[in-house]
């Protein structure tokens, strides 16, 4: 038997095994491709696929109904849908920053004047002797602090009116015009008051007494301009109870400073009371009450238009 005959006989012997192997592989592929499972076994029980699919869909629908972003009846969606009006406060921030920067620059450039100013405020008797001359010698710093008081009080009044009348007549005017108007108003009022006090001292021949009174008035004004800065910031950016507390505290501070000014000016008031209480009352109305009445009347008429 030759080699070709042996090889053909070996192939014939292996042919039944190969046929069985190919048949098994074909059945496995056929079963994987066409067989579909219609149930799942859980703890020995057959659960249909249709039931599993139905319960899964019900669970998904229930979860979506409870989700705050998917439910149309959620209060959270109503809160988010409420319109929000954007208020650009960049200009207010810049104005307040400039106010603080002005005070800081003055504090750095005039440290001795700033220190003597608070020493004169803490010690009334010393303020009428040594410190008064020291403060008056630096006329430029004195004028700068008086101007700072007008700026600080003008901004305080602007933010107060803006808080009380957000939808009032302030909205029809540019904020820069309103701020400049408030500042110029205080500059004019206290300039006229200064000239009136000088004229009173010249007429009654009491220049020293009126000078002391004028010094006390503008000293308290300078302290008031510094003290109102924190309340101005709260009025500009605060909301709710913070603003109401700031208004109450600022009113108390202004009242205390005004009372302090009148107590310091006891010598001048005593001089007028010595001659006539009626003339003192007339002076008090003309110098103290009349400017405030004019301001209140002006702003009340403006706000009611």
TAVEN-V799110 format. One record per residue. N is the residue number from 1. RES is the residue in one letter. SS is DSSP state (@ for helix, = for strand, . for the rest). OMEGA is omega as a letter, one per 30 degrees, with the letter a starting at -180 (NA if undefined). Layout:
n:N res:RES ss:SS omega:OMEGA
n:N res:RES ss:SS omega:OMEGA
//
This chain:
n:1 res:X ss:. omega:a
n:2 res:X ss:. omega:a
n:3 res:X ss:@ omega:a
n:4 res:X ss:@ omega:l
n:5 res:X ss:@ omega:l
n:6 res:X ss:@ omega:a
n:7 res:X ss:@ omega:l
n:8 res:X ss:@ omega:l
n:9 res:X ss:@ omega:l
n:10 res:X ss:@ omega:l
n:11 res:X ss:@ omega:l
n:12 res:X ss:@ omega:l
n:13 res:X ss:@ omega:a
n:14 res:X ss:@ omega:a
n:15 res:X ss:@ omega:l
n:16 res:X ss:@ omega:l
n:17 res:X ss:@ omega:a
n:18 res:X ss:@ omega:l
n:19 res:X ss:@ omega:l
n:20 res:X ss:@ omega:a
n:21 res:X ss:@ omega:l
n:22 res:X ss:@ omega:l
n:23 res:X ss:@ omega:l
n:24 res:X ss:@ omega:l
n:25 res:X ss:@ omega:a
n:26 res:X ss:@ omega:l
n:27 res:X ss:@ omega:l
n:28 res:X ss:@ omega:l
n:29 res:X ss:@ omega:l
n:30 res:X ss:@ omega:l
n:31 res:X ss:@ omega:a
n:32 res:X ss:@ omega:a
n:33 res:X ss:@ omega:a
n:34 res:X ss:@ omega:a
n:35 res:X ss:. omega:l
n:36 res:X ss:. omega:l
n:37 res:X ss:. omega:a
n:38 res:X ss:. omega:a
n:39 res:X ss:= omega:l
n:40 res:X ss:= omega:a
n:41 res:X ss:= omega:l
n:42 res:X ss:= omega:a
n:43 res:X ss:. omega:l
n:44 res:X ss:. omega:l
n:45 res:X ss:= omega:l
n:46 res:X ss:= omega:l
n:47 res:X ss:= omega:a
n:48 res:X ss:= omega:l
n:49 res:X ss:@ omega:l
n:50 res:X ss:@ omega:l
n:51 res:X ss:@ omega:l
n:52 res:X ss:@ omega:a
n:53 res:X ss:@ omega:a
n:54 res:X ss:@ omega:l
n:55 res:X ss:@ omega:l
n:56 res:X ss:@ omega:l
n:57 res:X ss:@ omega:l
n:58 res:X ss:@ omega:l
n:59 res:X ss:@ omega:l
n:60 res:X ss:@ omega:l
n:61 res:X ss:@ omega:l
n:62 res:X ss:@ omega:l
n:63 res:X ss:@ omega:l
n:64 res:X ss:@ omega:l
n:65 res:X ss:@ omega:l
n:66 res:X ss:@ omega:a
n:67 res:X ss:. omega:a
n:68 res:X ss:. omega:a
n:69 res:X ss:. omega:a
n:70 res:X ss:. omega:a
n:71 res:X ss:. omega:l
n:72 res:X ss:. omega:a
n:73 res:X ss:. omega:a
n:74 res:X ss:. omega:l
n:75 res:X ss:@ omega:l
n:76 res:X ss:@ omega:l
n:77 res:X ss:@ omega:l
n:78 res:X ss:@ omega:l
n:79 res:X ss:@ omega:l
n:80 res:X ss:@ omega:a
n:81 res:X ss:. omega:l
n:82 res:X ss:. omega:a
n:83 res:X ss:. omega:l
n:84 res:X ss:. omega:a
n:85 res:X ss:. omega:a
n:86 res:X ss:. omega:l
n:87 res:X ss:. omega:l
n:88 res:X ss:. omega:a
n:89 res:X ss:. omega:a
n:90 res:X ss:@ omega:a
n:91 res:X ss:@ omega:l
n:92 res:X ss:@ omega:l
n:93 res:X ss:@ omega:l
n:94 res:X ss:@ omega:a
n:95 res:X ss:@ omega:l
n:96 res:X ss:@ omega:l
n:97 res:X ss:@ omega:l
n:98 res:X ss:@ omega:l
n:99 res:X ss:@ omega:l
n:100 res:X ss:@ omega:l
n:101 res:X ss:@ omega:l
n:102 res:X ss:@ omega:l
n:103 res:X ss:@ omega:l
n:104 res:X ss:@ omega:l
n:105 res:X ss:@ omega:l
n:106 res:X ss:@ omega:a
n:107 res:X ss:@ omega:a
n:108 res:X ss:@ omega:a
n:109 res:X ss:@ omega:a
n:110 res:X ss:. omega:a
n:111 res:X ss:@ omega:a
n:112 res:X ss:@ omega:l
n:113 res:X ss:@ omega:l
n:114 res:X ss:@ omega:l
n:115 res:X ss:@ omega:l
n:116 res:X ss:@ omega:l
n:117 res:X ss:@ omega:l
n:118 res:X ss:@ omega:l
n:119 res:X ss:@ omega:l
n:120 res:X ss:@ omega:l
n:121 res:X ss:@ omega:a
n:122 res:X ss:@ omega:a
n:123 res:X ss:. omega:a
n:124 res:X ss:@ omega:a
n:125 res:X ss:@ omega:l
n:126 res:X ss:@ omega:a
n:127 res:X ss:@ omega:a
n:128 res:X ss:. omega:a
n:129 res:X ss:. omega:a
n:130 res:X ss:@ omega:a
n:131 res:X ss:@ omega:a
n:132 res:X ss:@ omega:l
n:133 res:X ss:@ omega:l
n:134 res:X ss:@ omega:l
n:135 res:X ss:@ omega:a
n:136 res:X ss:@ omega:l
n:137 res:X ss:@ omega:l
n:138 res:X ss:. omega:a
n:139 res:X ss:@ omega:a
n:140 res:X ss:@ omega:l
n:141 res:X ss:@ omega:l
n:142 res:X ss:@ omega:l
n:143 res:X ss:@ omega:l
n:144 res:X ss:@ omega:l
n:145 res:X ss:@ omega:l
n:146 res:X ss:@ omega:l
n:147 res:X ss:@ omega:l
n:148 res:X ss:@ omega:l
n:149 res:X ss:@ omega:l
n:150 res:X ss:@ omega:l
n:151 res:X ss:@ omega:a
n:152 res:X ss:@ omega:l
n:153 res:X ss:@ omega:l
n:154 res:X ss:@ omega:l
n:155 res:X ss:@ omega:l
n:156 res:X ss:@ omega:l
n:157 res:X ss:@ omega:l
n:158 res:X ss:@ omega:a
n:159 res:X ss:@ omega:l
n:160 res:X ss:@ omega:l
n:161 res:X ss:@ omega:l
n:162 res:X ss:@ omega:l
n:163 res:X ss:@ omega:a
n:164 res:X ss:@ omega:a
n:165 res:X ss:. omega:a
n:166 res:X ss:. omega:l
n:167 res:X ss:. omega:a
n:168 res:X ss:. omega:a
n:169 res:X ss:@ omega:l
n:170 res:X ss:@ omega:a
n:171 res:X ss:@ omega:a
n:172 res:X ss:@ omega:l
n:173 res:X ss:. omega:l
n:174 res:X ss:. omega:a
n:175 res:X ss:@ omega:a
n:176 res:X ss:@ omega:l
n:177 res:X ss:@ omega:a
n:178 res:X ss:@ omega:l
n:179 res:X ss:@ omega:l
n:180 res:X ss:@ omega:l
n:181 res:X ss:@ omega:l
n:182 res:X ss:@ omega:a
n:183 res:X ss:@ omega:l
n:184 res:X ss:@ omega:l
n:185 res:X ss:@ omega:l
n:186 res:X ss:@ omega:l
n:187 res:X ss:@ omega:a
n:188 res:X ss:@ omega:a
n:189 res:X ss:@ omega:a
n:190 res:X ss:@ omega:l
n:191 res:X ss:@ omega:l
n:192 res:X ss:@ omega:l
n:193 res:X ss:@ omega:l
n:194 res:X ss:@ omega:l
n:195 res:X ss:@ omega:l
n:196 res:X ss:@ omega:l
n:197 res:X ss:@ omega:l
n:198 res:X ss:@ omega:l
n:199 res:X ss:@ omega:l
n:200 res:X ss:@ omega:l
n:201 res:X ss:@ omega:l
n:202 res:X ss:@ omega:a
n:203 res:X ss:@ omega:a
n:204 res:X ss:. omega:l
n:205 res:X ss:. omega:l
n:206 res:X ss:. omega:a
n:207 res:X ss:@ omega:a
n:208 res:X ss:@ omega:a
n:209 res:X ss:@ omega:l
n:210 res:X ss:@ omega:l
n:211 res:X ss:@ omega:l
n:212 res:X ss:@ omega:l
n:213 res:X ss:@ omega:l
n:214 res:X ss:@ omega:l
n:215 res:X ss:@ omega:l
n:216 res:X ss:@ omega:a
n:217 res:X ss:@ omega:a
n:218 res:X ss:@ omega:l
n:219 res:X ss:@ omega:l
n:220 res:X ss:@ omega:l
n:221 res:X ss:@ omega:l
n:222 res:X ss:@ omega:l
n:223 res:X ss:@ omega:l
n:224 res:X ss:@ omega:l
n:225 res:X ss:@ omega:l
n:226 res:X ss:@ omega:a
n:227 res:X ss:@ omega:a
n:228 res:X ss:. omega:a
n:229 res:X ss:@ omega:l
n:230 res:X ss:@ omega:l
n:231 res:X ss:@ omega:l
n:232 res:X ss:@ omega:l
n:233 res:X ss:@ omega:l
n:234 res:X ss:@ omega:l
n:235 res:X ss:@ omega:a
n:236 res:X ss:@ omega:a
n:237 res:X ss:@ omega:a
n:238 res:X ss:. omega:l
n:239 res:X ss:. omega:l
n:240 res:X ss:. omega:a
n:241 res:X ss:@ omega:l
n:242 res:X ss:@ omega:a
n:243 res:X ss:@ omega:l
n:244 res:X ss:@ omega:l
n:245 res:X ss:@ omega:l
n:246 res:X ss:@ omega:l
n:247 res:X ss:@ omega:l
n:248 res:X ss:@ omega:a
n:249 res:X ss:@ omega:l
n:250 res:X ss:@ omega:l
n:251 res:X ss:@ omega:l
n:252 res:X ss:@ omega:l
n:253 res:X ss:@ omega:l
n:254 res:X ss:@ omega:l
n:255 res:X ss:@ omega:l
n:256 res:X ss:@ omega:l
n:257 res:X ss:@ omega:l
n:258 res:X ss:@ omega:l
n:259 res:X ss:@ omega:l
n:260 res:X ss:@ omega:l
n:261 res:X ss:@ omega:l
n:262 res:X ss:@ omega:l
n:263 res:X ss:@ omega:l
n:264 res:X ss:@ omega:a
n:265 res:X ss:. omega:a
n:266 res:X ss:@ omega:a
n:267 res:X ss:@ omega:l
n:268 res:X ss:@ omega:l
n:269 res:X ss:@ omega:l
n:270 res:X ss:@ omega:l
n:271 res:X ss:@ omega:l
n:272 res:X ss:@ omega:l
n:273 res:X ss:@ omega:a
n:274 res:X ss:@ omega:a
n:275 res:X ss:@ omega:a
n:276 res:X ss:. omega:l
n:277 res:X ss:@ omega:l
n:278 res:X ss:@ omega:l
n:279 res:X ss:@ omega:l
n:280 res:X ss:@ omega:l
n:281 res:X ss:@ omega:l
n:282 res:X ss:@ omega:l
n:283 res:X ss:@ omega:a
n:284 res:X ss:@ omega:l
n:285 res:X ss:@ omega:a
n:286 res:X ss:@ omega:a
n:287 res:X ss:@ omega:a
n:288 res:X ss:@ omega:a
n:289 res:X ss:@ omega:a
n:290 res:X ss:@ omega:l
n:291 res:X ss:@ omega:l
n:292 res:X ss:@ omega:l
n:293 res:X ss:@ omega:l
n:294 res:X ss:@ omega:l
n:295 res:X ss:@ omega:a
n:296 res:X ss:@ omega:l
n:297 res:X ss:@ omega:a
n:298 res:X ss:@ omega:a
n:299 res:X ss:@ omega:l
n:300 res:X ss:@ omega:l
n:301 res:X ss:@ omega:l
n:302 res:X ss:@ omega:a
n:303 res:X ss:@ omega:a
n:304 res:X ss:@ omega:l
n:305 res:X ss:. omega:NA
//
